[in-house]
Amino acid sequence: MELIKDLPDRLLFAIPKKGRLHSACLSLLEGADIQFHRKNRLDIALVKNLPIALVFLPAGDIAKFVGEGNVDLGITGQDMVAEAEAQDKITEILELGFGKCRLCVQVPVKGGAASVDDLVGKRIATSFEGVSKKFFDEVDAKVAAANGTAGTDAQKKTELVFVSGSVEAACALGLADGIVDLVESGETMQAAGLHDIVTILSSQAVLLASKKPSHPELVQTIAGRIKGVIAAQKYVYINYNVERKHLKEASIITPGRQAPTVSPLENPEWVAVSSMVLKNNVAQTMDDLEAIGARDILLFAIQNCRV
């Protein structure tokens, strides 16, 4: 990391060095044409085509480094931003659409608490100490106010037990009565005999910037490129021929971002139409176009775009 001191003219961009966000971040950088080669065992990589240095850090540390201004940009989860209490210290530029999950209170399916109120005064295992403490402090206070024990020796306090990994095993091993952990598909939770009873927060990967980045114009350039990659993942480009008399119907089916592109053909009764359409609805779009007589319907993948 000593190399960082020798990079005053480069923007520092923090990337998760491993874990559930790492591979998706690398794909995003490739789509944004951020070219680099990372040598083995080095947590710094110089970008070849832009004055950027990528710094590979634990995802849990990135929000703090961005918030303190040690790096200019970063990608991490919203759960990590909340745990670092960095919301007011960073600028969230863009939600990236991957790494989606929920931070949930989970209890055993058999014999577990029915609500979070039932966990007051009991043990909760988690690696999210900051978020969990804030949440259960509020639950403890609410329950104490309801039963008249607020501010007295009789007020119960929920005990947090820090576990760095395999949090889902804590209940079965007798370490805790419940846990606070991330849920993605829910398979790990179900395999451990747990179910969630409340969601504390929903999270996904986000692009963060320091409040005072060293290269603000470059931050905007990178943000624009990444926005283009995200948009390209949502859309495909469709091209087809349709009779001019059906153009109004076709334009309703494929309105595009602003408007479809319409070009004349040698046959004056027909036109060629091009438009961006949502990828998740493209089959229905093609069906609807075919129903009004459109022909030669072609789809093209979009690698990047500006919208």
C-alpha positions as MATLAB code, in Angstrom:
seq = 'MELIKDLPDRLLFAIPKKGRLHSACLSLLEGADIQFHRKNRLDIALVKNLPIALVFLPAGDIAKFVGEGNVDLGITGQDMVAEAEAQDKITEILELGFGKCRLCVQVPVKGGAASVDDLVGKRIATSFEGVSKKFFDEVDAKVAAANGTAGTDAQKKTELVFVSGSVEAACALGLADGIVDLVESGETMQAAGLHDIVTILSSQAVLLASKKPSHPELVQTIAGRIKGVIAAQKYVYINYNVERKHLKEASIITPGRQAPTVSPLENPEWVAVSSMVLKNNVAQTMDDLEAIGARDILLFAIQNCRV';
ca = [
       0.000    0.000    0.000;
       3.037    2.309    0.164;
       2.607    2.763   -3.588;
      -0.481    4.919   -2.963;
       1.701    7.751   -1.664;
       3.370    7.896   -5.070;
       0.079    8.344   -6.966;
      -0.929   11.981   -6.364;
      -2.161   12.446   -9.929;
      -4.438    9.411   -9.986;
      -7.984    9.050   -8.757;
      -8.256    6.247   -6.176;
     -11.141    3.838   -6.830;
     -11.860    1.198   -4.146;
     -13.149   -2.209   -5.284;
     -14.122   -5.193   -3.069;
     -11.116   -7.504   -3.062;
     -13.223  -10.666   -2.671;
     -16.675  -11.824   -1.653;
     -20.109  -11.674   -3.241;
     -19.575   -8.291   -4.988;
     -16.099   -8.876   -6.411;
     -16.796  -10.635   -9.723;
     -19.736   -8.376  -10.590;
     -17.518   -5.326  -10.003;
     -14.867   -6.682  -12.381;
     -17.520   -7.194  -15.082;
     -18.742   -3.648  -14.527;
     -15.231   -2.220  -14.897;
     -14.723   -4.193  -18.110;
     -17.986   -2.864  -19.535;
     -16.926    0.683  -18.652;
     -13.604    0.151  -20.499;
     -11.517    0.620  -17.369;
      -8.444   -1.354  -18.432;
      -6.057   -2.725  -15.827;
      -3.921   -5.700  -14.876;
      -3.762   -6.755  -11.243;
      -0.602   -8.572  -10.274;
      -0.815  -11.479   -7.845;
      -0.903  -10.511   -4.171;
      -1.063   -6.798   -4.964;
      -4.081   -4.802   -3.823;
      -3.350   -1.901   -6.178;
      -3.703   -1.902   -9.968;
      -2.970    1.018  -12.270;
      -5.552    1.679  -14.977;
      -3.923    1.820  -18.413;
      -6.276    4.191  -20.245;
      -7.299    6.612  -17.469;
      -5.450    8.309  -14.572;
      -6.969    5.923  -12.021;
      -5.534    3.519   -9.467;
      -7.797    0.680   -8.332;
      -7.437   -0.183   -4.663;
      -8.759   -3.611   -3.641;
     -10.146   -3.484   -0.101;
     -12.525   -5.510    2.092;
     -16.088   -4.484    1.186;
     -16.759   -3.604    4.822;
     -13.979   -0.997    4.864;
     -14.742    0.818    1.613;
     -17.483    3.137    2.895;
     -15.207    4.324    5.701;
     -12.281    5.008    3.350;
     -14.529    6.922    0.937;
     -16.208    8.820    3.780;
     -12.895    9.888    5.262;
     -11.599   10.992    1.864;
      -8.805    8.399    1.726;
     -10.135    7.220   -1.641;
     -12.246    9.134   -4.153;
     -14.646    6.452   -5.376;
     -15.782    3.044   -4.219;
     -18.226    0.233   -4.768;
     -19.771   -1.565   -1.809;
     -23.142   -2.600   -0.423;
     -25.655   -0.253    1.175;
     -25.550   -2.561    4.204;
     -21.841   -1.794    4.570;
     -22.486    1.951    4.306;
     -25.061    1.687    7.096;
     -22.776   -0.419    9.286;
     -19.947    2.116    8.865;
     -22.422    4.955    9.673;
     -21.069    6.720    6.597;
     -24.349    7.861    5.018;
     -23.673   11.531    5.752;
     -20.010   11.348    4.742;
     -20.384    9.996    1.210;
     -22.331   10.751   -1.961;
     -24.271    7.775   -3.277;
     -24.030    8.257   -7.036;
     -25.755    5.199   -8.415;
     -27.450    1.947   -7.426;
     -25.790   -0.789   -9.477;
     -28.512   -3.435   -9.519;
     -26.456   -6.382   -8.226;
     -25.656   -7.759   -4.776;
     -29.293   -7.359   -3.755;
     -30.108   -8.714   -0.307;
     -31.920   -7.960    2.942;
     -30.506   -7.586    6.443;
     -32.971   -9.536    8.557;
     -33.640  -10.663   12.104;
     -33.848  -14.447   11.941;
     -34.985  -16.978   14.525;
     -35.430  -20.778   14.628;
     -38.513  -22.026   12.797;
     -39.218  -24.399   15.683;
     -39.621  -22.718   19.047;
     -38.237  -19.362   17.968;
     -39.531  -15.918   18.841;
     -42.739  -14.831   17.140;
     -41.701  -11.153   16.934;
     -38.709   -8.950   17.645;
     -40.364   -7.838   20.885;
     -39.955  -11.413   22.150;
     -36.171  -11.128   21.666;
     -35.776   -8.242   24.112;
     -33.305   -9.256   26.816;
     -32.050  -12.243   24.824;
     -28.893  -12.888   22.796;
     -28.500  -11.917   19.142;
     -25.516  -13.058   17.071;
     -24.386  -10.859   14.191;
     -21.470   -9.407   12.282;
     -23.465   -6.151   11.883;
     -22.970   -4.779   15.392;
     -23.625   -1.125   14.572;
     -26.886   -1.562   12.669;
     -28.102   -4.253   15.070;
     -27.396   -2.160   18.175;
     -29.290    0.804   16.773;
     -32.231   -1.422   15.831;
     -32.468   -3.307   19.131;
     -31.908   -0.195   21.242;
     -35.119    1.129   19.675;
     -36.931   -2.184   20.223;
     -35.746   -2.351   23.849;
     -36.912    1.220   24.494;
     -40.305    0.593   22.878;
     -40.936   -2.553   24.924;
     -39.743   -0.886   28.142;
     -42.067    2.061   27.562;
     -44.961   -0.308   26.944;
     -44.465   -2.295   30.156;
     -43.447    0.633   32.358;
     -39.839   -0.438   33.021;
     -38.125    2.364   31.069;
     -35.227    3.836   33.023;
     -35.479    1.265   35.837;
     -33.339   -1.712   36.815;
     -36.078   -3.948   35.466;
     -35.600   -2.722   31.887;
     -34.272   -5.557   29.741;
     -31.430   -5.005   27.278;
     -30.842   -7.246   24.305;
     -27.317   -8.690   24.241;
     -25.386   -8.633   20.960;
     -22.796  -11.336   20.313;
     -20.290  -10.600   17.554;
     -19.692  -13.459   15.110;
     -17.514  -12.808   12.059;
     -18.764  -15.718    9.953;
     -21.213  -18.654    9.809;
     -23.677  -16.534   11.775;
     -26.530  -18.860   10.806;
     -25.057  -21.608   13.029;
     -25.267  -19.520   16.215;
     -28.783  -20.595   17.225;
     -28.220  -24.304   16.637;
     -24.994  -24.158   18.683;
     -26.720  -22.435   21.589;
     -24.808  -19.182   21.229;
     -27.845  -17.016   20.502;
     -31.629  -16.916   20.458;
     -31.679  -15.126   17.103;
     -29.370  -13.633   14.529;
     -29.088  -10.578   12.308;
     -27.659  -11.534    8.934;
     -27.991  -11.002    5.197;
     -30.557  -12.943    3.179;
     -30.149  -13.287   -0.583;
     -31.949  -16.380   -1.890;
     -32.899  -17.622    1.593;
     -31.394  -21.071    1.012;
     -28.751  -20.759    3.738;
     -31.352  -19.486    6.206;
     -33.735  -22.347    5.479;
     -30.957  -24.950    5.629;
     -30.098  -23.704    9.120;
     -33.713  -24.085   10.248;
     -34.285  -20.338   10.486;
     -36.818  -17.877    9.116;
     -36.842  -14.089    9.068;
     -39.312  -12.134   11.179;
     -38.375   -8.582   10.200;
     -36.216   -6.817    7.611;
     -33.973   -4.121    9.059;
     -32.826   -2.808    5.669;
     -32.665   -3.724    1.999;
     -29.336   -3.445    0.237;
     -27.596   -3.583   -3.134;
     -24.232   -2.545   -4.506;
     -23.767    1.192   -4.982;
     -21.194    3.544   -6.484;
     -19.967    5.957   -3.807;
     -17.940    9.137   -4.021;
     -16.114   11.228   -1.460;
     -17.674   14.583   -0.631;
     -14.450   16.191   -1.860;
     -12.926   13.952   -4.556;
      -9.473   14.852   -5.854;
     -10.605   14.584   -9.491;
     -14.298   15.601   -9.684;
     -14.405   15.652  -13.493;
     -13.005   12.127  -13.664;
     -15.606   11.014  -11.105;
     -18.306   12.233  -13.487;
     -16.650   10.434  -16.409;
     -16.546    7.127  -14.554;
     -20.098    7.572  -13.271;
     -21.310    8.233  -16.821;
     -19.597    5.125  -18.140;
     -20.999    2.935  -15.382;
     -24.492    4.375  -15.848;
     -24.163    3.416  -19.506;
     -23.232   -0.166  -18.605;
     -26.178   -0.446  -16.203;
     -28.593    0.936  -18.805;
     -27.187   -1.400  -21.468;
     -27.897   -4.374  -19.209;
     -31.574   -3.408  -19.098;
     -32.143   -2.809  -22.805;
     -31.703   -4.409  -26.231;
     -31.818   -2.698  -29.606;
     -34.643   -3.781  -31.916;
     -34.900   -3.150  -35.651;
     -37.816   -4.100  -37.894;
     -39.782   -3.174  -41.002;
     -43.452   -2.262  -40.814;
     -46.084   -0.852  -43.118;
     -46.380    2.926  -42.802;
     -50.094    2.619  -42.003;
     -49.149    0.659  -38.842;
     -46.388    3.045  -37.748;
     -48.475    4.642  -34.998;
     -49.210    1.231  -33.474;
     -45.580    0.213  -33.810;
     -44.428    3.404  -32.074;
     -46.678    2.592  -29.128;
     -45.174   -0.904  -28.884;
     -41.569    0.365  -29.175;
     -41.576    3.991  -27.982;
     -37.827    3.966  -27.187;
     -36.210    6.262  -24.639;
     -37.265    9.429  -26.463;
     -38.867    8.233  -29.706;
     -38.211    5.437  -32.207;
     -35.949    6.093  -35.190;
     -37.948    5.825  -38.421;
     -36.240    5.506  -41.817;
     -37.844    5.331  -45.280;
     -37.487    2.231  -47.445;
     -37.427    1.914  -51.229;
     -41.044    0.800  -50.999;
     -42.809    4.020  -49.877;
     -45.523    2.042  -48.112;
     -42.998    0.562  -45.656;
     -40.569    2.044  -43.100;
     -37.698    0.709  -41.009;
     -37.950    1.298  -37.256;
     -35.210    1.102  -34.628;
     -35.654    1.469  -30.888;
     -34.310    0.525  -27.460;
     -36.650   -1.861  -25.631;
     -36.546   -3.377  -22.167;
     -34.786   -6.723  -22.193;
     -37.151   -8.319  -19.684;
     -40.156   -7.712  -21.968;
     -38.610   -8.269  -25.374;
     -40.429  -11.521  -26.231;
     -43.820   -9.887  -25.711;
     -42.660   -6.883  -27.732;
     -41.742   -9.110  -30.666;
     -45.092  -10.895  -30.415;
     -46.935   -7.568  -30.498;
     -44.922   -6.350  -33.503;
     -45.573   -9.545  -35.406;
     -49.283   -9.197  -34.652;
     -49.429   -5.850  -36.517;
     -47.539   -7.238  -39.484;
     -43.966   -6.176  -38.711;
     -41.303   -8.157  -40.573;
     -37.547   -8.776  -40.395;
     -37.535   -8.213  -36.621;
     -33.945   -8.246  -35.370;
     -32.473   -7.892  -31.877;
     -28.999   -6.565  -31.040;
     -27.205   -6.619  -27.705;
     -26.044   -3.268  -26.296;
     -22.578   -3.254  -24.724;
     -22.739    0.311  -23.429;
     -24.768    3.429  -24.065;
     -25.578    6.929  -22.843;
     -29.223    7.607  -22.130;
];
